[in-house]
Amino acid sequence: MSRTVSWSNWSGGVSCTPQRVEVPESEAHVIDLVRAAEESDAVVRVAGSGHSFVPLCATDGVVLSLDNLQGVIDTDPDRQQAVVWAGTKLHQLGEPLWRAGLALENQGDIDRQSLAGAISTGTHGTGVRLGNLATQVAGVRLVLASGDILDCSATTEPDVFHVARLSLGALGVITQFTLRLVPAYRLRERTWAASVDECLEQLPTLMQATRHFEFFWCPNTDTCAMKALDPTDDEPTPPHEWPYAPPGHVDRYVGPERVDWSYRIFPSERSDRFNEIEFAVPASLGPDCFIEIRRLVQERYSDVTWPIEYRSVAADDIPLSPAYGRETVTISVHQGASLPYEDFFRDVEAIFRAFQGRPHWGKIHWLTARDLRDLYPEWDRFQAVRERLDPNGRFLSPYLRELLID
């Protein structure tokens, strides 16, 4: 199916008018569309749920939606793996994996993204011993610019696999992932309010002692909403609906203790639209970086009411991962989608850069390839594979060229 239409992201901050938007019915259809784009010299970008706040998917060429390539293809409980179509939304994974006795090891608190988009931008949950979603990938299936299929894993095309786990859609169209999973498990969620001093004093202990710990700092009351998730064998508790509270109000994040299967506990309701900047900093610098951002908000942006989110991610070996080679803290700063953000976010970015920060690939920042190459020790290794698989830049939009090409 083909249609001519404008495309915009979830927050409404990014839009484009491509030549066409294509929704392929099959992998074979993807191959035909990519080959046609190669013949007509059109850029191809794949759009998932539009939860990136930067123009990763925007193009005046061809936008592909993989909404017809969704679902779990196969599960292997013995190997604790599953093969999944790349267009699958995260919220579509929990139930079929649970029926197979399996679950994602970790995930973020938004589950509306497509699997390919979340993995390819380094989306993550929280936990000092847990990596981002890309670390849970055991295999990647790509449609290359030539239209050829390339399957890669740690043992098949390992050089490609090493970089393809987090590739910004710059290597080809990912149609399938093989995921590394764990046995299905339940989580107990505890939330409570704390002062900033209490939070920072308890932070090292809570992060080490809790499987998943994070906090939201609420500027309007200078209070931290603490959130801890730990595995449990207890039975699920009855569902509880929290009354609505605006973003940045502690009551939005603090509620009764609850127990349920992991895929039901991880996600939070995010109905209020926003824009976001997030950087990953060395874990040892996380508290000081947060303190500087808090000071900035209190002294120069006291009208900001949206929260600041503080999470942890384990180090990994993926060349373009913000957690590459170092234990990591991520700090996320939000602003309502209808409100101006650029001056505020640019000042926040300056603090992040002073603390050795690496930007989340799907969130707002102003770094270019010249800035980024020094932040990633295996930058050239990624580029070598990209140039080999896509020598004509079929998957490079102008924005991707700014990010990846000097």
C-alpha atoms as a printed R data frame, in Angstrom:
    type eleno elety resid chain resno      x       y      z
1   ATOM     1    CA   MET     A     1  0.000   0.000  0.000
2   ATOM     2    CA   SER     A     2  1.308   3.432 -0.923
3   ATOM     3    CA   ARG     A     3  0.104   6.886  0.006
4   ATOM     4    CA   THR     A     4  1.386  10.456 -0.225
5   ATOM     5    CA   VAL     A     5  1.157  12.083  3.180
6   ATOM     6    CA   SER     A     6  3.064  14.229  5.622
7   ATOM     7    CA   TRP     A     7  4.746  12.397  8.467
8   ATOM     8    CA   SER     A     8  5.280  13.707 11.993
9   ATOM     9    CA   ASN     A     9  6.657  12.313 15.202
10  ATOM    10    CA   TRP     A    10  4.739  11.637 18.425
11  ATOM    11    CA   SER     A    11  5.448  15.001 20.054
12  ATOM    12    CA   GLY     A    12  4.671  16.986 16.894
13  ATOM    13    CA   GLY     A    13  8.113  18.595 16.905
14  ATOM    14    CA   VAL     A    14  9.410  16.821 13.765
15  ATOM    15    CA   SER     A    15  7.633  16.544 10.430
16  ATOM    16    CA   CYS     A    16  8.428  15.894  6.790
17  ATOM    17    CA   THR     A    17  6.736  15.463  3.429
18  ATOM    18    CA   PRO     A    18  8.287  12.410  1.796
19  ATOM    19    CA   GLN     A    19  7.777  11.356 -1.802
20  ATOM    20    CA   ARG     A    20  5.653   8.602 -0.355
21  ATOM    21    CA   VAL     A    21  5.019   6.502  2.738
22  ATOM    22    CA   GLU     A    22  5.080   2.779  2.122
23  ATOM    23    CA   VAL     A    23  3.638   0.093  4.398
24  ATOM    24    CA   PRO     A    24  5.058  -3.171  3.004
25  ATOM    25    CA   GLU     A    25  2.980  -6.312  3.451
26  ATOM    26    CA   SER     A    26  5.944  -8.686  3.664
27  ATOM    27    CA   GLU     A    27  9.701  -8.892  3.763
28  ATOM    28    CA   ALA     A    28  9.677  -9.546  0.022
29  ATOM    29    CA   HIS     A    29  7.790  -6.275 -0.404
30  ATOM    30    CA   VAL     A    30 10.466  -4.489  1.651
31  ATOM    31    CA   ILE     A    31 13.103  -5.854 -0.725
32  ATOM    32    CA   ASP     A    32 11.176  -4.595 -3.768
33  ATOM    33    CA   LEU     A    33 10.749  -1.129 -2.236
34  ATOM    34    CA   VAL     A    34 14.421  -0.817 -1.300
35  ATOM    35    CA   ARG     A    35 15.525  -1.901 -4.773
36  ATOM    36    CA   ALA     A    36 13.146   0.620 -6.335
37  ATOM    37    CA   ALA     A    37 14.561   3.363 -4.106
38  ATOM    38    CA   GLU     A    38 18.093   2.408 -5.139
39  ATOM    39    CA   GLU     A    39 17.107   2.645 -8.803
40  ATOM    40    CA   SER     A    40 15.430   6.060 -8.333
41  ATOM    41    CA   ASP     A    41 18.157   7.375 -5.996
42  ATOM    42    CA   ALA     A    42 15.689   8.021 -3.139
43  ATOM    43    CA   VAL     A    43 16.686   8.012  0.523
44  ATOM    44    CA   VAL     A    44 14.912   5.365  2.606
45  ATOM    45    CA   ARG     A    45 14.122   5.836  6.281
46  ATOM    46    CA   VAL     A    46 12.070   3.539  8.502
47  ATOM    47    CA   ALA     A    47  9.613   5.084 10.964
48  ATOM    48    CA   GLY     A    48  8.293   3.191 13.959
49  ATOM    49    CA   SER     A    49  6.044   4.925 16.486
50  ATOM    50    CA   GLY     A    50  7.702   8.321 16.087
51  ATOM    51    CA   HIS     A    51  8.967   8.438 19.658
52  ATOM    52    CA   SER     A    52 12.280   9.996 18.621
53  ATOM    53    CA   PHE     A    53 12.398  13.739 19.230
54  ATOM    54    CA   VAL     A    54 14.967  14.391 16.478
55  ATOM    55    CA   PRO     A    55 14.541  13.885 12.692
56  ATOM    56    CA   LEU     A    56 16.000  10.376 12.540
57  ATOM    57    CA   CYS     A    57 13.097   9.201 10.370
58  ATOM    58    CA   ALA     A    58 12.439  12.396  8.416
59  ATOM    59    CA   THR     A    59 13.234  12.390  4.704
60  ATOM    60    CA   ASP     A    60 11.996  13.812  1.424
61  ATOM    61    CA   GLY     A    61 12.523  10.337 -0.022
62  ATOM    62    CA   VAL     A    62 10.678   7.196  1.071
63  ATOM    63    CA   VAL     A    63  9.410   6.530  4.596
64  ATOM    64    CA   LEU     A    64  8.798   2.874  5.375
65  ATOM    65    CA   SER     A    65  6.423   1.776  8.116
66  ATOM    66    CA   LEU     A    66  6.814  -1.821  9.266
67  ATOM    67    CA   ASP     A    67  3.396  -1.901 10.924
68  ATOM    68    CA   ASN     A    68  2.472  -4.945  8.849
69  ATOM    69    CA   LEU     A    69  5.596  -6.789 10.021
70  ATOM    70    CA   GLN     A    70  4.632  -7.322 13.635
71  ATOM    71    CA   GLY     A    71  4.476 -10.209 16.071
72  ATOM    72    CA   VAL     A    72  6.531 -13.018 17.518
73  ATOM    73    CA   ILE     A    73  7.663 -15.408 14.781
74  ATOM    74    CA   ASP     A    74  9.130 -18.152 16.963
75  ATOM    75    CA   THR     A    75 10.063 -18.805 20.582
76  ATOM    76    CA   ASP     A    76 12.670 -21.218 21.928
77  ATOM    77    CA   PRO     A    77 12.195 -21.595 25.696
78  ATOM    78    CA   ASP     A    78 15.158 -23.956 25.979
79  ATOM    79    CA   ARG     A    79 17.559 -21.422 24.463
80  ATOM    80    CA   GLN     A    80 15.586 -18.531 25.982
81  ATOM    81    CA   GLN     A    81 15.314 -16.757 22.646
82  ATOM    82    CA   ALA     A    82 12.607 -15.476 20.327
83  ATOM    83    CA   VAL     A    83 12.546 -14.276 16.724
84  ATOM    84    CA   VAL     A    84 10.400 -11.168 16.374
85  ATOM    85    CA   TRP     A    85  9.340  -8.938 13.480
86  ATOM    86    CA   ALA     A    86 11.060  -5.560 13.747
87  ATOM    87    CA   GLY     A    87  7.832  -3.562 13.456
88  ATOM    88    CA   THR     A    88  6.432  -5.114 16.632
89  ATOM    89    CA   LYS     A    89  5.535  -2.583 19.314
90  ATOM    90    CA   LEU     A    90  7.049  -3.260 22.724
91  ATOM    91    CA   HIS     A    91  3.615  -3.554 24.315
92  ATOM    92    CA   GLN     A    92  2.809  -6.371 21.870
93  ATOM    93    CA   LEU     A    93  5.679  -8.520 23.144
94  ATOM    94    CA   GLY     A    94  4.794  -9.147 26.774
95  ATOM    95    CA   GLU     A    95  1.811 -11.468 26.447
96  ATOM    96    CA   PRO     A    96  3.151 -13.872 23.778
97  ATOM    97    CA   LEU     A    97  6.534 -14.094 25.480
98  ATOM    98    CA   TRP     A    98  4.849 -14.726 28.834
99  ATOM    99    CA   ARG     A    99  2.797 -17.559 27.300
100 ATOM   100    CA   ALA     A   100  6.139 -19.130 26.284
101 ATOM   101    CA   GLY     A   101  7.474 -18.644 29.820
102 ATOM   102    CA   LEU     A   102  9.821 -15.848 28.721
103 ATOM   103    CA   ALA     A   103 10.334 -12.118 29.220
104 ATOM   104    CA   LEU     A   104 12.586  -9.222 28.313
105 ATOM   105    CA   GLU     A   105 15.396  -8.856 30.812
106 ATOM   106    CA   ASN     A   106 14.713  -5.134 31.082
107 ATOM   107    CA   GLN     A   107 12.781  -2.390 29.321
108 ATOM   108    CA   GLY     A   108 11.929   1.276 29.688
109 ATOM   109    CA   ASP     A   109  8.814   2.861 31.094
110 ATOM   110    CA   ILE     A   110  7.313   3.613 27.673
111 ATOM   111    CA   ASP     A   111  6.197   0.588 25.649
112 ATOM   112    CA   ARG     A   112  4.634   2.275 22.619
113 ATOM   113    CA   GLN     A   113  7.828   2.273 20.516
114 ATOM   114    CA   SER     A   114  8.541  -0.194 17.743
115 ATOM   115    CA   LEU     A   115 11.135  -2.815 18.591
116 ATOM   116    CA   ALA     A   116 13.466  -1.680 15.781
117 ATOM   117    CA   GLY     A   117 13.255   1.978 16.782
118 ATOM   118    CA   ALA     A   118 13.848   1.318 20.467
119 ATOM   119    CA   ILE     A   119 16.782  -1.019 19.880
120 ATOM   120    CA   SER     A   120 18.383   1.062 17.124
121 ATOM   121    CA   THR     A   121 18.516   4.228 19.244
122 ATOM   122    CA   GLY     A   122 19.783   2.680 22.494
123 ATOM   123    CA   THR     A   123 16.524   2.898 24.430
124 ATOM   124    CA   HIS     A   124 16.869   1.482 27.937
125 ATOM   125    CA   GLY     A   125 15.334   0.886 31.317
126 ATOM   126    CA   THR     A   126 17.217   1.159 34.578
127 ATOM   127    CA   GLY     A   127 19.482  -1.118 36.622
128 ATOM   128    CA   VAL     A   128 23.198  -1.007 37.344
129 ATOM   129    CA   ARG     A   129 23.658  -4.596 36.145
130 ATOM   130    CA   LEU     A   130 21.349  -4.344 33.123
131 ATOM   131    CA   GLY     A   131 22.170  -3.037 29.659
132 ATOM   132    CA   ASN     A   132 20.015  -1.200 27.139
133 ATOM   133    CA   LEU     A   133 17.650  -3.053 24.797
134 ATOM   134    CA   ALA     A   134 20.386  -3.511 22.190
135 ATOM   135    CA   THR     A   135 22.324  -5.741 24.606
136 ATOM   136    CA   GLN     A   136 19.401  -8.189 24.499
137 ATOM   137    CA   VAL     A   137 19.826  -8.759 20.743
138 ATOM   138    CA   ALA     A   138 21.234 -12.131 19.638
139 ATOM   139    CA   GLY     A   139 20.634 -11.751 15.911
140 ATOM   140    CA   VAL     A   140 19.699  -9.141 13.292
141 ATOM   141    CA   ARG     A   141 18.172  -9.625  9.830
142 ATOM   142    CA   LEU     A   142 18.789  -6.757  7.389
143 ATOM   143    CA   VAL     A   143 17.585  -5.827  3.929
144 ATOM   144    CA   LEU     A   144 20.600  -4.067  2.393
145 ATOM   145    CA   ALA     A   145 20.527  -1.250 -0.157
146 ATOM   146    CA   SER     A   146 21.128  -3.867 -2.868
147 ATOM   147    CA   GLY     A   147 17.981  -5.692 -1.786
148 ATOM   148    CA   ASP     A   148 20.003  -8.620 -0.495
149 ATOM   149    CA   ILE     A   149 19.225 -10.201  2.882
150 ATOM   150    CA   LEU     A   150 21.987 -10.328  5.488
151 ATOM   151    CA   ASP     A   151 21.592 -12.312  8.714
152 ATOM   152    CA   CYS     A   152 24.128 -11.607 11.405
153 ATOM   153    CA   SER     A   153 24.899 -12.809 14.915
154 ATOM   154    CA   ALA     A   154 27.922 -13.312 17.135
155 ATOM   155    CA   THR     A   155 28.910 -16.281 14.944
156 ATOM   156    CA   THR     A   156 27.573 -15.248 11.510
157 ATOM   157    CA   GLU     A   157 28.911 -11.986 10.047
158 ATOM   158    CA   PRO     A   158 30.175 -11.030 13.527
159 ATOM   159    CA   ASP     A   159 31.710  -7.732 12.371
160 ATOM   160    CA   VAL     A   160 28.320  -6.602 11.089
161 ATOM   161    CA   PHE     A   161 26.502  -7.883 14.175
162 ATOM   162    CA   HIS     A   162 28.886  -6.005 16.449
163 ATOM   163    CA   VAL     A   163 27.663  -2.674 15.066
164 ATOM   164    CA   ALA     A   164 24.168  -3.603 13.816
165 ATOM   165    CA   ARG     A   165 22.706  -3.976 17.298
166 ATOM   166    CA   LEU     A   166 22.531  -0.174 17.518
167 ATOM   167    CA   SER     A   167 22.757   1.368 14.080
168 ATOM   168    CA   LEU     A   168 20.218   4.238 13.764
169 ATOM   169    CA   GLY     A   169 18.788   2.524 10.687
170 ATOM   170    CA   ALA     A   170 21.956   3.457  8.776
171 ATOM   171    CA   LEU     A   171 22.927  -0.063  7.640
172 ATOM   172    CA   GLY     A   172 19.695  -1.220  6.024
173 ATOM   173    CA   VAL     A   173 16.102  -2.053  6.857
174 ATOM   174    CA   ILE     A   174 15.970  -4.358  9.868
175 ATOM   175    CA   THR     A   175 13.103  -6.809  9.410
176 ATOM   176    CA   GLN     A   176 13.708  -9.273 12.259
177 ATOM   177    CA   PHE     A   177 15.500  -9.533 15.576
178 ATOM   178    CA   THR     A   178 16.462 -12.588 17.550
179 ATOM   179    CA   LEU     A   179 16.155 -11.605 21.197
180 ATOM   180    CA   ARG     A   180 18.001 -13.009 24.191
181 ATOM   181    CA   LEU     A   181 15.403 -13.476 26.928
182 ATOM   182    CA   VAL     A   182 15.009 -14.651 30.522
183 ATOM   183    CA   PRO     A   183 12.374 -16.804 32.232
184 ATOM   184    CA   ALA     A   184  9.157 -14.892 32.893
185 ATOM   185    CA   TYR     A   185  9.221 -13.124 36.265
186 ATOM   186    CA   ARG     A   186  7.133 -10.921 38.527
187 ATOM   187    CA   LEU     A   187  8.187  -7.586 39.968
188 ATOM   188    CA   ARG     A   188  7.260  -5.731 43.120
189 ATOM   189    CA   GLU     A   189  7.022  -1.962 42.631
190 ATOM   190    CA   ARG     A   190  7.579   0.396 45.551
191 ATOM   191    CA   THR     A   191  7.349   4.173 45.213
192 ATOM   192    CA   TRP     A   192  7.846   6.906 47.804
193 ATOM   193    CA   ALA     A   193  8.730  10.581 48.114
194 ATOM   194    CA   ALA     A   194 12.035  11.824 49.495
195 ATOM   195    CA   SER     A   195 13.882  15.099 49.827
196 ATOM   196    CA   VAL     A   196 16.805  15.707 47.488
197 ATOM   197    CA   ASP     A   197 19.253  15.300 50.371
198 ATOM   198    CA   GLU     A   198 17.660  11.995 51.379
199 ATOM   199    CA   CYS     A   199 17.675  10.796 47.789
200 ATOM   200    CA   LEU     A   200 21.339  11.581 47.161
201 ATOM   201    CA   GLU     A   201 22.395  10.103 50.503
202 ATOM   202    CA   GLN     A   202 20.576   6.830 49.816
203 ATOM   203    CA   LEU     A   203 21.291   6.723 46.076
204 ATOM   204    CA   PRO     A   204 24.442   4.524 45.999
205 ATOM   205    CA   THR     A   205 22.852   1.926 48.284
206 ATOM   206    CA   LEU     A   206 19.516   1.894 46.479
207 ATOM   207    CA   MET     A   207 21.097   1.574 43.047
208 ATOM   208    CA   GLN     A   208 23.244  -1.373 44.109
209 ATOM   209    CA   ALA     A   209 20.621  -3.151 46.223
210 ATOM   210    CA   THR     A   210 17.670  -2.787 43.815
211 ATOM   211    CA   ARG     A   211 17.346  -4.570 40.483
212 ATOM   212    CA   HIS     A   212 15.714  -1.503 38.926
213 ATOM   213    CA   PHE     A   213 15.956   1.860 40.683
214 ATOM   214    CA   GLU     A   214 15.241   5.358 39.404
215 ATOM   215    CA   PHE     A   215 13.988   8.673 40.650
216 ATOM   216    CA   PHE     A   216 12.133  11.672 39.270
217 ATOM   217    CA   TRP     A   217 13.033  15.096 40.605
218 ATOM   218    CA   CYS     A   218  9.954  17.340 40.661
219 ATOM   219    CA   PRO     A   219 11.090  20.989 40.402
220 ATOM   220    CA   ASN     A   220  7.914  22.623 41.684
221 ATOM   221    CA   THR     A   221  8.304  21.021 45.137
222 ATOM   222    CA   ASP     A   222 12.036  20.175 45.032
223 ATOM   223    CA   THR     A   223 11.083  16.602 45.869
224 ATOM   224    CA   CYS     A   224 12.222  13.240 44.504
225 ATOM   225    CA   ALA     A   225  9.781  10.476 43.595
226 ATOM   226    CA   MET     A   226 11.668   7.225 44.204
227 ATOM   227    CA   LYS     A   227 10.869   4.020 42.323
228 ATOM   228    CA   ALA     A   228 12.238   0.541 43.070
229 ATOM   229    CA   LEU     A   229 11.423  -2.711 41.252
230 ATOM   230    CA   ASP     A   230 12.600  -6.098 42.513
231 ATOM   231    CA   PRO     A   231 11.783  -9.679 41.487
232 ATOM   232    CA   THR     A   232  9.308 -11.524 43.671
233 ATOM   233    CA   ASP     A   233  7.461 -14.847 43.811
234 ATOM   234    CA   ASP     A   234  4.382 -13.195 45.321
235 ATOM   235    CA   GLU     A   235  1.109 -13.354 43.435
236 ATOM   236    CA   PRO     A   236 -0.015 -10.310 41.420
237 ATOM   237    CA   THR     A   237 -1.992  -7.694 43.304
238 ATOM   238    CA   PRO     A   238 -5.339  -6.380 42.025
239 ATOM   239    CA   PRO     A   239 -5.001  -3.604 39.419
240 ATOM   240    CA   HIS     A   240 -4.980  -0.079 40.810
241 ATOM   241    CA   GLU     A   241 -5.765   3.044 38.846
242 ATOM   242    CA   TRP     A   242 -3.869   6.101 39.999
243 ATOM   243    CA   PRO     A   243 -5.806   9.368 39.850
244 ATOM   244    CA   TYR     A   244 -4.470  11.776 37.242
245 ATOM   245    CA   ALA     A   245 -1.808  14.250 38.343
246 ATOM   246    CA   PRO     A   246  0.051  16.619 36.004
247 ATOM   247    CA   PRO     A   247  3.625  15.806 34.940
248 ATOM   248    CA   GLY     A   248  6.119  16.953 37.555
249 ATOM   249    CA   HIS     A   249  3.756  16.471 40.503
250 ATOM   250    CA   VAL     A   250  4.931  13.837 42.978
251 ATOM   251    CA   ASP     A   251  1.464  12.250 43.127
252 ATOM   252    CA   ARG     A   252  1.887  11.230 39.487
253 ATOM   253    CA   TYR     A   253  4.772   8.903 40.393
254 ATOM   254    CA   VAL     A   254  3.983   7.733 43.939
255 ATOM   255    CA   GLY     A   255  1.248   5.183 44.593
256 ATOM   256    CA   PRO     A   256  0.409   1.931 46.364
257 ATOM   257    CA   GLU     A   257  2.827  -0.991 46.276
258 ATOM   258    CA   ARG     A   258  1.950  -3.501 43.568
259 ATOM   259    CA   VAL     A   259  3.066  -6.869 42.150
260 ATOM   260    CA   ASP     A   260  2.594  -8.162 38.619
261 ATOM   261    CA   TRP     A   261  4.411  -9.788 35.712
262 ATOM   262    CA   SER     A   262  7.347  -7.689 34.560
263 ATOM   263    CA   TYR     A   263  5.815  -6.562 31.262
264 ATOM   264    CA   ARG     A   264  2.857  -5.097 33.156
265 ATOM   265    CA   ILE     A   265  4.987  -3.343 35.795
266 ATOM   266    CA   PHE     A   266  7.607  -1.674 33.582
267 ATOM   267    CA   PRO     A   267  5.440   0.660 31.460
268 ATOM   268    CA   SER     A   268  3.946   3.907 32.741
269 ATOM   269    CA   GLU     A   269  1.157   5.974 31.251
270 ATOM   270    CA   ARG     A   270  2.607   8.842 29.179
271 ATOM   271    CA   SER     A   271 -0.454  10.534 27.695
272 ATOM   272    CA   ASP     A   272  0.875  14.111 28.072
273 ATOM   273    CA   ARG     A   273  3.093  14.922 25.101
274 ATOM   274    CA   PHE     A   274  6.537  16.361 25.643
275 ATOM   275    CA   ASN     A   275  9.984  16.939 24.182
276 ATOM   276    CA   GLU     A   276 13.063  15.512 25.844
277 ATOM   277    CA   ILE     A   277 16.835  15.765 26.049
278 ATOM   278    CA   GLU     A   278 18.807  12.917 27.618
279 ATOM   279    CA   PHE     A   279 22.527  12.295 27.972
280 ATOM   280    CA   ALA     A   280 24.474   9.361 29.376
281 ATOM   281    CA   VAL     A   281 27.283  10.314 31.751
282 ATOM   282    CA   PRO     A   282 29.813   8.187 33.643
283 ATOM   283    CA   ALA     A   283 28.046   6.756 36.689
284 ATOM   284    CA   SER     A   284 30.544   8.322 39.078
285 ATOM   285    CA   LEU     A   285 29.635  11.782 37.749
286 ATOM   286    CA   GLY     A   286 25.876  11.286 37.775
287 ATOM   287    CA   PRO     A   287 25.032  12.895 41.124
288 ATOM   288    CA   ASP     A   288 27.137  16.001 40.470
289 ATOM   289    CA   CYS     A   289 25.658  16.366 36.992
290 ATOM   290    CA   PHE     A   290 22.143  16.156 38.421
291 ATOM   291    CA   ILE     A   291 22.994  18.773 41.060
292 ATOM   292    CA   GLU     A   292 24.182  21.189 38.364
293 ATOM   293    CA   ILE     A   293 21.023  20.706 36.303
294 ATOM   294    CA   ARG     A   294 18.879  21.189 39.395
295 ATOM   295    CA   ARG     A   295 20.732  24.424 40.106
296 ATOM   296    CA   LEU     A   296 20.177  25.582 36.522
297 ATOM   297    CA   VAL     A   297 16.437  24.958 36.765
298 ATOM   298    CA   GLN     A   298 16.102  26.681 40.128
299 ATOM   299    CA   GLU     A   299 18.175  29.728 39.175
300 ATOM   300    CA   ARG     A   300 17.267  30.307 35.517
301 ATOM   301    CA   TYR     A   301 14.243  28.205 34.551
302 ATOM   302    CA   SER     A   302 11.991  28.271 37.591
303 ATOM   303    CA   ASP     A   303  8.918  28.066 35.345
304 ATOM   304    CA   VAL     A   304  9.826  24.490 34.332
305 ATOM   305    CA   THR     A   305  7.580  21.986 36.094
306 ATOM   306    CA   TRP     A   306  8.286  18.809 34.137
307 ATOM   307    CA   PRO     A   307 10.420  16.235 35.986
308 ATOM   308    CA   ILE     A   308 14.030  15.193 35.596
309 ATOM   309    CA   GLU     A   309 14.518  11.423 35.444
310 ATOM   310    CA   TYR     A   310 17.654   9.668 36.752
311 ATOM   311    CA   ARG     A   311 18.428   6.062 35.748
312 ATOM   312    CA   SER     A   312 21.366   3.665 35.454
313 ATOM   313    CA   VAL     A   313 22.614   1.437 32.609
314 ATOM   314    CA   ALA     A   314 25.357  -1.208 32.640
315 ATOM   315    CA   ALA     A   315 28.417  -0.814 30.427
316 ATOM   316    CA   ASP     A   316 28.412  -2.605 27.063
317 ATOM   317    CA   ASP     A   317 30.611  -3.126 23.985
318 ATOM   318    CA   ILE     A   318 28.286  -1.800 21.252
319 ATOM   319    CA   PRO     A   319 30.168   0.869 19.260
320 ATOM   320    CA   LEU     A   320 27.400   3.517 19.114
321 ATOM   321    CA   SER     A   321 25.865   2.745 22.491
322 ATOM   322    CA   PRO     A   322 25.847   5.697 24.915
323 ATOM   323    CA   ALA     A   323 26.876   3.150 27.580
324 ATOM   324    CA   TYR     A   324 29.849   1.886 25.558
325 ATOM   325    CA   GLY     A   325 32.742   0.957 27.830
326 ATOM   326    CA   ARG     A   326 31.513   2.620 31.025
327 ATOM   327    CA   GLU     A   327 29.009   2.210 33.826
328 ATOM   328    CA   THR     A   328 26.427   4.834 33.052
329 ATOM   329    CA   VAL     A   329 23.820   7.143 34.524
330 ATOM   330    CA   THR     A   330 21.251   8.691 32.204
331 ATOM   331    CA   ILE     A   331 19.555  11.961 33.053
332 ATOM   332    CA   SER     A   332 16.439  12.956 31.122
333 ATOM   333    CA   VAL     A   333 15.044  16.483 31.048
334 ATOM   334    CA   HIS     A   334 11.537  17.160 29.742
335 ATOM   335    CA   GLN     A   335  9.398  20.053 28.593
336 ATOM   336    CA   GLY     A   336  5.774  20.090 27.457
337 ATOM   337    CA   ALA     A   337  5.346  19.670 23.697
338 ATOM   338    CA   SER     A   338  3.549  23.005 23.372
339 ATOM   339    CA   LEU     A   339  6.198  24.954 25.309
340 ATOM   340    CA   PRO     A   340  9.489  26.453 24.061
341 ATOM   341    CA   TYR     A   341 12.482  24.355 24.969
342 ATOM   342    CA   GLU     A   342 15.545  25.314 22.918
343 ATOM   343    CA   ASP     A   343 17.223  27.807 25.272
344 ATOM   344    CA   PHE     A   344 16.585  25.537 28.251
345 ATOM   345    CA   PHE     A   345 17.792  22.369 26.526
346 ATOM   346    CA   ARG     A   346 20.899  24.071 25.112
347 ATOM   347    CA   ASP     A   347 21.890  25.150 28.617
348 ATOM   348    CA   VAL     A   348 21.230  21.629 29.881
349 ATOM   349    CA   GLU     A   349 23.322  20.204 27.039
350 ATOM   350    CA   ALA     A   350 26.258  22.414 28.025
351 ATOM   351    CA   ILE     A   351 26.176  20.851 31.491
352 ATOM   352    CA   PHE     A   352 25.959  17.344 30.061
353 ATOM   353    CA   ARG     A   353 28.958  17.991 27.817
354 ATOM   354    CA   ALA     A   354 30.965  19.256 30.789
355 ATOM   355    CA   PHE     A   355 30.299  15.873 32.435
356 ATOM   356    CA   GLN     A   356 31.490  13.757 29.453
357 ATOM   357    CA   GLY     A   357 27.925  13.136 28.303
358 ATOM   358    CA   ARG     A   358 26.839  11.181 25.236
359 ATOM   359    CA   PRO     A   359 23.398  12.021 23.815
360 ATOM   360    CA   HIS     A   360 20.548   9.581 23.523
361 ATOM   361    CA   TRP     A   361 20.279   9.111 19.756
362 ATOM   362    CA   GLY     A   362 16.513   9.551 19.729
363 ATOM   363    CA   LYS     A   363 16.334  12.659 21.909
364 ATOM   364    CA   ILE     A   364 17.066  16.312 21.336
365 ATOM   365    CA   HIS     A   365 20.690  17.438 21.097
366 ATOM   366    CA   TRP     A   366 22.830  19.607 18.849
367 ATOM   367    CA   LEU     A   367 25.962  17.467 18.450
368 ATOM   368    CA   THR     A   368 27.301  16.575 15.003
369 ATOM   369    CA   ALA     A   369 29.753  13.957 13.728
370 ATOM   370    CA   ARG     A   370 32.669  16.230 14.574
371 ATOM   371    CA   ASP     A   371 31.603  16.235 18.242
372 ATOM   372    CA   LEU     A   372 30.456  12.635 18.387
373 ATOM   373    CA   ARG     A   373 33.447  10.790 16.942
374 ATOM   374    CA   ASP     A   374 35.576  11.677 19.980
375 ATOM   375    CA   LEU     A   375 32.943  10.262 22.336
376 ATOM   376    CA   TYR     A   376 32.919   6.783 20.777
377 ATOM   377    CA   PRO     A   377 36.200   4.811 20.673
378 ATOM   378    CA   GLU     A   378 34.872   2.431 17.971
379 ATOM   379    CA   TRP     A   379 33.385   5.170 15.784
380 ATOM   380    CA   ASP     A   380 35.567   4.256 12.804
381 ATOM   381    CA   ARG     A   381 34.672   0.575 13.125
382 ATOM   382    CA   PHE     A   382 30.988   1.428 12.784
383 ATOM   383    CA   GLN     A   383 31.688   3.698  9.815
384 ATOM   384    CA   ALA     A   384 33.697   1.035  8.012
385 ATOM   385    CA   VAL     A   385 30.793  -1.429  8.173
386 ATOM   386    CA   ARG     A   386 28.261   1.239  7.197
387 ATOM   387    CA   GLU     A   387 30.287   2.275  4.145
388 ATOM   388    CA   ARG     A   388 30.678  -1.354  3.089
389 ATOM   389    CA   LEU     A   389 26.968  -2.201  3.397
390 ATOM   390    CA   ASP     A   390 25.580   1.097  2.070
391 ATOM   391    CA   PRO     A   391 28.256   2.685 -0.138
392 ATOM   392    CA   ASN     A   392 25.775   5.067 -1.802
393 ATOM   393    CA   GLY     A   393 24.222   6.306  1.420
394 ATOM   394    CA   ARG     A   394 20.760   4.970  0.595
395 ATOM   395    CA   PHE     A   395 19.774   5.101  4.269
396 ATOM   396    CA   LEU     A   396 21.399   8.464  5.067
397 ATOM   397    CA   SER     A   397 19.068  11.428  5.316
398 ATOM   398    CA   PRO     A   398 20.592  14.920  5.644
399 ATOM   399    CA   TYR     A   399 20.212  14.662  9.436
400 ATOM   400    CA   LEU     A   400 21.983  11.276  9.498
401 ATOM   401    CA   ARG     A   401 24.786  12.740  7.408
402 ATOM   402    CA   GLU     A   402 25.254  15.486  9.995
403 ATOM   403    CA   LEU     A   403 25.394  12.853 12.742
404 ATOM   404    CA   LEU     A   404 27.628  10.322 11.033
405 ATOM   405    CA   ILE     A   405 29.661  12.014  8.297
406 ATOM   406    CA   ASP     A   406 32.409  14.535  9.063
